[in-house]
Structures are given as C-alpha cells and as structure tokens.
C-alpha cells in the first residue's frame, strides 16, 4: 500500500465509527447499542408484561412494558454501553403503549413533560407511541454524553399512566473533532497531489 493510501486509511479510521447493526422500532432506526440497558433505580410498585422491571425496560422488544399507579413513580435508566449524545435535533426516543400519555424527563435540575404520539405501529397488541426529547432543552452542552435519564411515570391529574416500553438514544456517536476533519482533508489532498504528479510524469515520458 502506498504512503498516501496509508495516510488516508489511518485518517478515515480516526474520523468514522465502525458500522453498527440497526434495530427499527416504530419506523425509527437505532444502533443496536442505542437502548437503555440498565435500571439504576426506581420508585413505586410496578406491573409488567412479564418478567422483572429491569428486564422489560432494558430489552429491545417494544411489546414488553411496565406501568405504575404509585404516586411519584419513576425509573432511572442507564446507557452503560455507549451513552446518548446531544447533537443537532432530537436525541432520545421514549416509547410507550396504549393511549398516548405524558412522561416527565429529568436531566440535572430540569424536569420537562413530553406527550407521546402514535407511531402508526403496534407492539404487543397495543398502539406504539413515542415522544422525542432534545437534550438542548435541558441546557445540556452540544456534544455532551449522557449516561442516564430519569423518567417520571405518574403525572398528577392524568387519567391514565404510561406503559413504558423502550428508551432509545438517537445519537450514539460523537461528532468528530475539527482536528480529525483537518486530517481527513489533508489525507485527501495528499492523494490528489500524488495522482497529479503521476499523471504529469506519465505525460512527460510519453
């Protein structure tokens, strides 16, 4: 392999993230490591679709769920595999089943409410609903990596409570640093320069 090719290969390796397998939930594509994979803590008592609270909230099956009628019920879910990054646009998708309900999200000292909407898909025999969360609304810095999110599942005065299904990060890879882009451009420029020199040399020989 030529030196210029080695430079480009090394640059690309630093600028990209290896290809991820994709899981599609409710028409939305997620990397396989995008879903909350640990239950850090919970408050309240829960009814589940079968299995422990941790198992139904940290699998990748949108048909499993948990709900609570306890006042102040909440779950703190962790992203131990990769975390969830704050990039442009929405950063998190919260899925729940049945009638669209409101979920409270707490990040740092800020708590906001999100009403889910129907995705047009079903899971476990129920309508699959989703709410999208933009971490910037909580004052999270662009590019920051969150490893947990606190969800409130008992909203005062609500007629129904959410049957929480899945929580998935929409961004699991950071944006490459500006220095990485500069390296990439330098590598591409070197290859173009080498190709031009070869062409000029070949023309003179002819």
HUFEN-V354804 format. One record per backbone hydrogen bond with DSSP energy under -1.0 kcal/mol. CO is the residue of the C=O (numbers start at 1). NH is the residue of the N-H. E is the energy in kcal/mol with one decimal. If there is no record, write none. Layout:
co:CO nh:NH e:E
co:CO nh:NH e:E
This chain:
co:2 nh:6 e:-2.2
co:3 nh:7 e:-2.3
co:4 nh:8 e:-2.1
co:5 nh:9 e:-2.6
co:6 nh:10 e:-2.5
co:7 nh:11 e:-2.4
co:8 nh:12 e:-2.9
co:9 nh:13 e:-2.0
co:10 nh:14 e:-1.4
co:11 nh:15 e:-1.3
co:12 nh:16 e:-1.4
co:21 nh:32 e:-1.9
co:23 nh:30 e:-2.7
co:25 nh:28 e:-1.9
co:28 nh:25 e:-2.7
co:30 nh:23 e:-3.2
co:31 nh:34 e:-2.1
co:34 nh:169 e:-3.0
co:38 nh:78 e:-3.0
co:41 nh:76 e:-2.8
co:43 nh:74 e:-1.4
co:47 nh:67 e:-2.3
co:52 nh:56 e:-2.0
co:53 nh:57 e:-1.4
co:54 nh:58 e:-1.1
co:61 nh:64 e:-1.5
co:65 nh:49 e:-2.0
co:66 nh:164 e:-1.7
co:67 nh:47 e:-2.8
co:70 nh:73 e:-1.6
co:73 nh:153 e:-2.5
co:74 nh:43 e:-2.5
co:75 nh:151 e:-3.0
co:76 nh:40 e:-2.5
co:76 nh:41 e:-1.1
co:77 nh:149 e:-2.2
co:78 nh:37 e:-2.0
co:78 nh:38 e:-1.2
co:84 nh:146 e:-3.3
co:86 nh:143 e:-3.8
co:91 nh:170 e:-2.5
co:92 nh:133 e:-2.6
co:93 nh:168 e:-2.6
co:94 nh:131 e:-1.9
co:95 nh:165 e:-2.9
co:96 nh:129 e:-3.2
co:101 nh:116 e:-2.7
co:103 nh:114 e:-2.4
co:104 nh:152 e:-3.1
co:105 nh:112 e:-2.5
co:106 nh:150 e:-1.5
co:107 nh:110 e:-1.8
co:110 nh:107 e:-2.3
co:112 nh:105 e:-3.2
co:114 nh:103 e:-2.6
co:117 nh:130 e:-2.6
co:121 nh:128 e:-2.9
co:123 nh:126 e:-1.7
co:126 nh:123 e:-2.6
co:127 nh:98 e:-2.0
co:128 nh:119 e:-2.9
co:129 nh:96 e:-1.9
co:130 nh:117 e:-2.3
co:131 nh:94 e:-2.7
co:133 nh:91 e:-3.4
co:133 nh:92 e:-1.8
co:134 nh:137 e:-1.9
co:135 nh:138 e:-1.8
co:135 nh:140 e:-1.6
co:136 nh:139 e:-1.7
co:141 nh:144 e:-2.1
co:144 nh:86 e:-2.4
co:146 nh:84 e:-2.7
co:147 nh:79 e:-2.8
co:149 nh:77 e:-2.4
co:150 nh:106 e:-2.7
co:151 nh:75 e:-2.2
co:152 nh:104 e:-2.3
co:155 nh:158 e:-2.1
co:162 nh:164 e:-1.0
co:163 nh:97 e:-1.8
co:164 nh:66 e:-1.6
co:166 nh:95 e:-3.3
co:167 nh:36 e:-2.6
co:168 nh:93 e:-2.7
co:171 nh:85 e:-2.9
co:177 nh:181 e:-1.5
co:178 nh:182 e:-2.2
co:179 nh:183 e:-2.1
co:180 nh:184 e:-2.2
co:181 nh:185 e:-2.7
co:182 nh:186 e:-2.4
co:183 nh:187 e:-2.5
co:184 nh:188 e:-2.4
co:185 nh:189 e:-2.5
co:186 nh:190 e:-2.2
co:187 nh:191 e:-1.9
co:188 nh:192 e:-2.2
co:189 nh:193 e:-2.4
co:190 nh:194 e:-2.5
co:191 nh:195 e:-2.5
co:192 nh:196 e:-2.1
co:193 nh:197 e:-2.3
co:194 nh:198 e:-2.2
co:195 nh:199 e:-2.1
co:196 nh:200 e:-2.4
co:197 nh:201 e:-2.4
co:198 nh:202 e:-2.4
co:199 nh:203 e:-2.0
co:200 nh:204 e:-2.1
co:201 nh:205 e:-2.0
co:202 nh:206 e:-1.6
